[in-house]
């Protein structure tokens, strides 16, 4: 599981430094419907659109969480990873699975990192796969994407979109990919499959819902674009 967000819609959430957002969407599944989770990949703990109150409670029932060093210091069942640090998972379900933290930049280039806090993405590798699975985490396009492309052969990208902005604070500076920058990253990473997530359900997402999907559909062919239906299980490989 990645970045559990399980609160009901309607509430307002503070993200720090005067930033607020309202949750607009209902979770596809209730916590009791999710079933047993072995591992959570948490890109960051400090923002409620990635880790809300119900998500935090659910995470306490999961044996292991991989996240940032700062996030891990606040949870008993978490392991903190720095950029490029790997963690091997011992399980019979997937042979020789290795998860590597990848760099992410969750703020416009002209703001310091402390404004939004540390964020990581994840590269998931296992024996016999066609290429790695990349979870971008909340990031904009920056030089770290080029470093990732140079280090890994990637099959599938799970890309955090939304074009997050807080216009009353930082104008049109973005905190996550918009469609165009995500497509630029996908081309550089040579993705065979593009899975969009994190593009709807919050008032601070400025490129959301059907608009984001329509833009993706117009620029990616059906073979490359893989859309997940909320609450429905999909087999990827």
Long-range contacts (C-beta under 8 A, 24 or more apart in sequence): 1-34, 1-37, 1-39, 1-40, 1-41, 1-62, 2-40, 2-41, 2-42, 2-43, 2-122, 2-135, 2-158, 3-41, 3-42, 3-43, 3-50, 3-51, 3-55, 3-198, 4-40, 4-42, 4-51, 4-52, 4-54, 4-55, 4-56, 4-58, 4-59, 5-48, 5-49, 5-50, 5-51, 5-52, 5-54, 5-55, 6-30, 6-31, 6-52, 6-54, 6-55, 6-58, 7-48, 7-52, 7-53, 7-54, 7-55, 9-201, 13-48, 13-49, 13-52, 14-48, 15-46, 15-47, 15-48, 15-49, 15-166, 15-204, 16-46, 16-115, 16-116, 16-117, 17-115, 17-169, 18-169, 19-166, 19-169, 19-204, 21-48, 21-49, 21-202, 21-203, 21-204, 22-202, 22-203, 23-48, 23-49, 23-52, 23-201, 23-202, 24-200, 24-201, 24-202, 24-203, 25-200, 25-201, 25-202, 27-54, 28-230, 28-231, 29-231, 31-57, 31-58, 34-58, 37-61, 37-62, 38-62, 38-63, 38-64, 38-91, 38-93, 39-63, 39-64, 39-65, 39-66, 39-89, 40-64, 40-65, 40-66, 40-67, 41-65, 41-66, 41-67, 41-99, 41-122, 41-135, 42-66, 42-67, 42-68, 42-71, 42-78, 43-67, 43-68, 43-104, 43-119, 43-120, 43-121, 43-122, 43-135, 43-137, 43-138, 43-160, 44-68, 44-71, 44-106, 44-117, 44-118, 44-119, 44-120, 44-137, 44-138, 45-70, 45-71, 45-74, 45-75, 46-70, 46-71, 46-116, 46-117, 47-116, 47-117, 47-138, 49-198, 49-201, 49-202, 49-204, 50-138, 50-198, 66-99, 66-101, 66-122, 67-120, 68-101, 68-118, 68-119, 68-120, 69-118, 70-117, 70-118, 71-118, 81-120, 83-120, 83-144, 84-151, 94-126, 95-126, 95-127, 95-128, 96-126, 96-127, 97-124, 97-125, 97-126, 98-124, 98-125, 98-126, 99-123, 99-124, 99-125, 100-125, 102-134, 102-136, 102-137, 102-144, 102-148, 103-144, 103-147, 103-148, 104-136, 104-137, 104-138, 104-139, 104-144, 105-139, 105-140, 105-142, 105-144, 106-137, 106-138, 106-139, 106-140, 106-175, 106-176, 107-140, 107-173, 107-175, 108-140, 108-170, 108-173, 108-174, 108-175, 109-140, 109-142, 110-173, 111-170, 111-173, 116-175, 121-148, 123-148, 123-152, 123-154, 125-152, 129-155, 129-237, 130-155, 130-192, 130-237, 131-155, 131-156, 131-192, 132-156, 133-158, 133-236, 134-158, 134-189, 134-191, 135-160, 136-160, 136-177, 136-182, 136-185, 138-164, 138-175, 138-176, 138-198, 139-176, 139-177, 140-174, 140-175, 140-176, 140-177, 140-181, 141-177, 141-181, 141-182, 141-184, 141-185, 145-185, 145-188, 145-189, 146-188, 148-189, 149-188, 149-189, 149-190, 153-190, 154-189, 154-190, 154-191, 155-191, 155-192, 155-193, 155-237, 156-191, 156-192, 156-193, 156-194, 156-195, 156-226, 156-236, 156-237, 157-185, 157-186, 157-189, 157-191, 157-193, 157-194, 157-195, 158-195, 158-197, 159-185, 159-186, 159-194, 159-195, 159-196, 159-197, 160-197, 160-198, 161-196, 161-197, 161-198, 161-199, 161-207, 161-212, 162-198, 162-199, 162-200, 162-202, 162-204, 162-205, 162-206, 162-207, 162-208, 162-212, 163-205, 163-206, 163-207, 163-208, 164-204, 164-205, 164-206, 165-204, 165-206, 166-204, 167-206, 178-207, 179-207, 179-212, 179-215, 179-216, 179-219, 183-216, 183-219, 183-220, 186-220, 186-224, 191-224, 192-224, 193-224, 193-225, 193-226, 193-236, 194-220, 194-224, 194-225, 194-226, 195-226, 195-227, 195-228, 196-225, 196-227, 197-228
